[in-house]
Amino acid sequence: MKKRVLGKSGLEVSALGFGCMGLSFGFGPATEKSEAIKVIRAAYDGGVTFFDTAEAYGPFANEEVVGEALAPVRDKVIIATKFGFENGVPSQGTNSKPERIRAVADAALKRLKTEVIDLFYQHRVDPKVPIEEVAGTVKDLIQEGKVKHFGMSEAGVANIRRAHAVQPVTALQSEYSLWWREPEKEILPTLEELGIGFVPFSPLGKGFLTGAISDKTEFDKTDFRNTVPRFAADARKANQALVDALGKIADRKKMTKAQIALAWLLAQKPWIVPIPGTTKLHRLQENLGGASVELAPEDLAAIQDVLSAVQIQGDRYAAQHQSLVNR
Ligand SMILES: NC(=O)c1ccc[n+]([C@@H]2O[C@H](COP(=O)([O-])OP(=O)(O)OC[C@H]3O[C@@H](n4cnc5c(N)ncnc54)[C@H](OP(=O)(O)O)[C@@H]3O)[C@@H](O)[C@H]2O)c1
């Protein structure tokens, strides 16, 4: 797989990373550990060198799985994890106090079975802790050799600038996909100016953009998507128009919808590295195929026409999660 460099930092990773969250958290029951390890190792065998986890995924369980899966190839991969929630539990609110960041780093190093965290993201901005203090704490961890790079997630431009002035930010990880394009307004121009890489999460629209989900799909009762307005049955029914129209372009290109969604993101900027996730080996192979497709200008124009024509229904987060983003 081709490589990309995140921003000015020189952090080289595979053009597509692998999002490990769904193996332990978010979309219903966790995948059995040995199966999860197989999927992560298959991603590595397929050329992925960039793996995404967080203290909050489980909590804790996902870092354990990632650590075990990647231990045999530790020096050949980049592992990104995240701090920033009270006790690692998002529903308990944010906590980016310096002592908490340090404790998360030490615990993550153990769970990941590693001596250094390649990329340490603040999961959500904590309004109770000045961002300079957060960036300063990560800077200290970098000087101590426990962390290599600093990242942020769903931060707004003012906090990105303030943090970057204290400790250069290597990557911002925020939602970006064919059905969530808000970062194009302010975020992407700011990242380009500052030389910060961009890691789109939920690049497949949490599965919706692949065409595998319809208004009839019933999610497990623990599935996060039950809380997302955009996944309400009515919204899914309306948003199907986007998937159908993209599907026609995919058919013409002899690609799948998931591959179109990933190739479109890769075509936006050379410093964008999407991190799709799946629990299934055959879908992993399908998604990795998206990295080798280059969309021609006329394909991108056809996709743009579809995006302009379809009005997406439903917020991307319920209120309690929306209040944590873009601040
Ligand atoms: N920073 C943050 O706040 C944040 C938030 C969310 C996610 N993330 C990161 O981003 C990563 C990816 O995001 P995500 O998992 O939310 O969404 P995603 O990658 O857009 O979609 C994952 C979903 O799509 C399904 N899927 C994957 N490939 C498919 C295919 N080819 N055909 C049909 N269905 C397919 C998966 O189901 P199956 O498992 O059944 O295939 C899963 O339900 C996560 O793993 C996590 O590391 C970060």
The ligand as an SDF file (V2000), in Angstrom:
LIG
                    3D

 48 52  0  0  0  0  0  0  0  0999 V2000
  -11.9130   10.2650   17.5610 N   0  0  0  0  0  0  0  0  0  0  0  0
  -13.1560    9.8820   17.7180 C   0  0  0  0  0  0  0  0  0  0  0  0
  -13.9200   10.4700   18.4620 O   0  0  0  0  0  0  0  0  0  0  0  0
  -13.6530    8.6710   16.9550 C   0  0  0  0  0  0  0  0  0  0  0  0
  -15.0330    8.4230   16.8530 C   0  0  0  0  0  0  0  0  0  0  0  0
  -15.4460    7.3050   16.1350 C   0  0  0  0  0  0  0  0  0  0  0  0
  -14.5070    6.4760   15.5340 C   0  0  0  0  0  0  0  0  0  0  0  0
  -13.1810    6.7280   15.6770 N   0  0  0  0  0  0  0  0  0  0  0  0
  -12.1500    5.8630   15.0470 C   0  0  0  0  0  0  0  0  0  0  0  0
  -12.4440    5.7250   13.6680 O   0  0  0  0  0  0  0  0  0  0  0  0
  -12.5260    4.3600   13.3050 C   0  0  0  0  0  0  0  0  0  0  0  0
  -13.5380    4.1480   12.1920 C   0  0  0  0  0  0  0  0  0  0  0  0
  -14.7800    4.7610   12.4910 O   0  0  0  0  0  0  0  0  0  0  0  0
  -16.1460    3.9690   12.7340 P   0  0  0  0  0  0  0  0  0  0  0  0
  -15.8370    2.5820   13.1370 O   0  0  0  0  0  0  0  0  0  0  0  0
  -16.9920    4.8290   13.5810 O   0  0  0  0  0  0  0  0  0  0  0  0
  -16.8510    3.9960   11.3260 O   0  0  0  0  0  0  0  0  0  0  0  0
  -16.5670    3.4640    9.8450 P   0  0  0  0  0  0  0  0  0  0  0  0
  -15.1880    2.9770    9.6850 O   0  0  0  0  0  0  0  0  0  0  0  0
  -17.0790    4.5340    8.9660 O   0  0  0  0  0  0  0  0  0  0  0  0
  -17.6030    2.2440    9.7480 O   0  0  0  0  0  0  0  0  0  0  0  0
  -17.5000    1.0840   10.5100 C   0  0  0  0  0  0  0  0  0  0  0  0
  -18.7840    0.3080   10.3290 C   0  0  0  0  0  0  0  0  0  0  0  0
  -18.9540   -0.0080    8.9530 O   0  0  0  0  0  0  0  0  0  0  0  0
  -19.1010   -1.4120    8.7730 C   0  0  0  0  0  0  0  0  0  0  0  0
  -18.2730   -1.7260    7.5820 N   0  0  0  0  0  0  0  0  0  0  0  0
  -16.9380   -1.5590    7.4380 C   0  0  0  0  0  0  0  0  0  0  0  0
  -16.5330   -1.9020    6.1940 N   0  0  0  0  0  0  0  0  0  0  0  0
  -17.6390   -2.3030    5.5430 C   0  0  0  0  0  0  0  0  0  0  0  0
  -17.8830   -2.7700    4.2220 C   0  0  0  0  0  0  0  0  0  0  0  0
  -16.8990   -2.8720    3.3470 N   0  0  0  0  0  0  0  0  0  0  0  0
  -19.1560   -3.0920    3.8830 N   0  0  0  0  0  0  0  0  0  0  0  0
  -20.1750   -2.9810    4.7760 C   0  0  0  0  0  0  0  0  0  0  0  0
  -20.0180   -2.5350    6.0370 N   0  0  0  0  0  0  0  0  0  0  0  0
  -18.7570   -2.1990    6.4180 C   0  0  0  0  0  0  0  0  0  0  0  0
  -18.5630   -2.0460   10.0240 C   0  0  0  0  0  0  0  0  0  0  0  0
  -19.3260   -3.1990   10.3370 O   0  0  0  0  0  0  0  0  0  0  0  0
  -18.6420   -4.6590   10.3940 P   0  0  0  0  0  0  0  0  0  0  0  0
  -17.7210   -4.6490   11.5580 O   0  0  0  0  0  0  0  0  0  0  0  0
  -19.8410   -5.5520   10.5810 O   0  0  0  0  0  0  0  0  0  0  0  0
  -17.9600   -4.8350    9.0880 O   0  0  0  0  0  0  0  0  0  0  0  0
  -18.8380   -0.9720   11.0910 C   0  0  0  0  0  0  0  0  0  0  0  0
  -20.1420   -1.1070   11.6150 O   0  0  0  0  0  0  0  0  0  0  0  0
  -12.8890    3.6530   14.6240 C   0  0  0  0  0  0  0  0  0  0  0  0
  -12.5260    2.2990   14.6030 O   0  0  0  0  0  0  0  0  0  0  0  0
  -12.1070    4.4590   15.6280 C   0  0  0  0  0  0  0  0  0  0  0  0
  -10.7680    3.9810   15.6770 O   0  0  0  0  0  0  0  0  0  0  0  0
  -12.7560    7.8220   16.3610 C   0  0  0  0  0  0  0  0  0  0  0  0
  1  2  1  0
  2  3  2  0
  2  4  1  0
  4  5  1  0
  4 48  2  0
  5  6  2  0
  6  7  1  0
  7  8  2  0
  8  9  1  0
  8 48  1  0
  9 10  1  0
  9 46  1  0
 10 11  1  0
 11 12  1  0
 11 44  1  0
 12 13  1  0
 13 14  1  0
 14 15  2  0
 14 16  1  0
 14 17  1  0
 17 18  1  0
 18 19  2  0
 18 20  1  0
 18 21  1  0
 21 22  1  0
 22 23  1  0
 23 24  1  0
 23 42  1  0
 24 25  1  0
 25 26  1  0
 25 36  1  0
 26 27  1  0
 26 35  1  0
 27 28  2  0
 28 29  1  0
 29 30  1  0
 29 35  2  0
 30 31  1  0
 30 32  2  0
 32 33  1  0
 33 34  2  0
 34 35  1  0
 36 37  1  0
 36 42  1  0
 37 38  1  0
 38 39  2  0
 38 40  1  0
 38 41  1  0
 42 43  1  0
 44 45  1  0
 44 46  1  0
 46 47  1  0
M  CHG  2   8   1  16  -1
M  END
$$$$
